[in-house]
């Protein structure tokens, strides 16, 4: 009787192990690459530096795709919004002069913050599900700035469920400093042989796509050097 019970337990353990192995094999590579996080590249243009008081004027996001064969990232789709300043928002003249944005221009085709966020979140959730990921994570150049404005707008709009992690991010400033020895977006792109036009910079759409290209370049270079987990050098064992 005891032997039969032990045999059944061993069979159950083997079955569970096999099921786990099958599930792992069926999991999309994207879900394995960043521990279940789905990176979304974002850039915002604002009317100042204070996420609580200054207007969010532009928002763009690039969702990514990962090649199951090569493990390489690429831009899948990019969306962009011109946004109406929220009621009572501060508009710093120097910030507007720097970005060249005129919030009163009717040709901007600006939308409400809530409309922009809902459209973005819907796209992110769709792509995240297809990738087999559980949570989105923001990728940005000086990510704390962009994440702060995204979180503040989400709170203002009383959106209770954001697909993005509230505080974890991938910062291409840091990644580029490590991988390329540059921290300024234009200089990092130059070091990575990515075309960069300074006259087009400081629009959310352009900066997002260049940041996405930079992030993909760094991740793909790492993949080409051995990927993750790192191959162990025979000399180190």
N, C-alpha and C positions, 0 to 999 in steps of 0.2 A: 504494500500500500504506500509506504514511504517512498519507495523507488519510483512508483507511478506518479506520485505527486511531484517529485523532483524532476522527472522527465517532462511533465507537462509545463512546469515552470521554466525549464530550459527552452522548450519549444516556443513558449510565449515570449521569452526574452529575445530569442533569435528572430521571431516574426516582427517584434517591435523594432529591432535593429535594422532588419531588411526594409521595413516600411519607412524608417527614417532615412535610410540611404536612398531609396527610390524618390522620396519627397525632395531630398537635397539635390538629386540629379535633375528633377523637373523644375526646380526653382530657377527663374530667369537669372542670367549672369548679373544683370543690373542690381538685383536685390542682394546679391552677395558682395558686390564691389564696395559699397559704402555702408555696410552693416544695416541694410534695410532702409537707409535714407535715400530719398530721391532729390538730387541736387537741381535747383532751379536758379538760373542766373538772373539777377534783378539789378536795375539801376533806377534811381529816382532823381528828379530835378525839383528843387524846392525854393521857397522864398526866404530862406534863412537856415540856421543851424539847429534851432530848437524844435524838436518833433512835436512838442505839446502845443506850441503857439504859432509856428510858422506854417504857411500853406504848402501842401503837396501839390505840385503843378504838372508833373509828368511821371509816368510809371511805365516801364517796359520790362518784359520777362522773356527769357529764352528757355524753353524746355529742351532736354537733351535726349539723345538716343545712344545706345551702346551696342556695338557690333558683337554678336555672340561668338564669332570666329576669332576676330583679332583682339577683342577687348577694348577697342578704341571708341572714344566718345566723339560725337558730332552734334551740331545744332539740328534739332528736329523742327522746331517751330518758334517763331517770335511774335509776340503781340505787344501793342503799345497803346497808351491812353494819354490824351491831354485831359487834365482834371481841373474842374472848377474849384477855386479856393473855398474851404469850408466857411461857414458863417462866423464872422469875427476873427478870421485868420489874419495874422500879421504878414505884411509884404515888405520885406527889407529892400530898399532901393538898390543897395550895392549888390545884393544877390540877384536881383532881376537884371541889373546891368551886366553881371558876369555871365549869366546864362543866355541873355538876349530874349527872354520870354516876356511877352506882354499879356498878362492874364485877362485883360479887357478886350483883346482882339476877338471879334466874333467868328473869324475864319479859323480859329483854333479847333472848333468842333469839340469843345471840352464837354466831359461828362461828369456826373456826380461821383464822388469818392466811392460810395457804396456800390454803384453800378460797375465801376472799374474793378473793385475788389471781388465782387461776386462772379464776374466773368473770368477773372484770373483764377480764382479758387476752383471754379468748375473745370477749367482746362487742366489745372495741376492735378486735381483728383482723378480725372480721366486718364491722364498720362501716367500718373503714379500707379494706378491700379494695373494698367497694361504692363508696367515694368515689374510688377510683383512687390513693390515697395510699400512700407507701412506709414512713412512720414516724410514730408518734404522738408528740405533744408535749403536755406538761402545761400547762394554764392554771389559775392559782390566784391567790388574793389573798395576797401575800407568798409567792410560789411556791417560793422556796428552802426554806422550812420544810416544805411539803407534799411536795416532791420528795425532800427528805432522808429523811423517814419512809417514803415509798414505796420508795425505793432500799434503805433499811436492811431493811425487811420482805422485799423481794424476795431480798436476799442471805441473810437468816436462813432463808428457806424453800428455799434452794438452787434457785431458779428461774433457769435459765441464760439463757433468752430472754425478755426483756421487750420489749413493743412500743414502749415509751417511750424517747425519747432520754435518755441518762444524765444530761445536765447542761443542755441547752437547754430553756428554758421561756418562756412568755408570762406576765408578771406584771401582773395587773390593778391592782395598787397603782400601778405606774409609769404604765400606760396611762391610768388614771383621773386621776392627777395632771396628765398632759399634756392630756387631752381635757376634763376637768371641773373641774380645780382642787381636787380632793379626793382624799385617799389612804385615809381610813377607809371601809370597805365600806358602812356605813349611810349615811354622808354622801354618798358617791359615788352610791349608788342614789337618794338624795333629789334630788341635782342632776340625775340622769337621768330623774326622774319615775317611778322604779320603786318600788312599794310595798315597805316594809321594816318588819317588826315586831320590835323589839328583844327582846320576850319569847320569840320563837321562835329567835333567833340562837344561835350556838354549838352547834347540832346540825349534823352534817356534811351531812345532806340539805338543810336549809334554806339553809345558807351556800353549798352547791354550786350550787343552783338560782339564788340571787340573784347569785352571781358569774358564772354562765353568762348570765343576763339582762344583766348589766352588760357583759360581754365582747361579746355580740351587739350591744348598743346602740352601743358604741364603733365596732366594725367596720362596722356598717350605716350609722352617721352618716358615717364616712369614705367609704363607697361612694356615699352620696347627694351628697357634696361633689365627686365626680369619680372616685372609685375608684382602682384601681391597674392599670396605671401612670397617674400623674397626667397630666391633660390640661395641655398647655403653654399658658400665657397668651400670647395674641398680642402683648401689650405687652412681653413679656420676650424676644421673638425679634427 
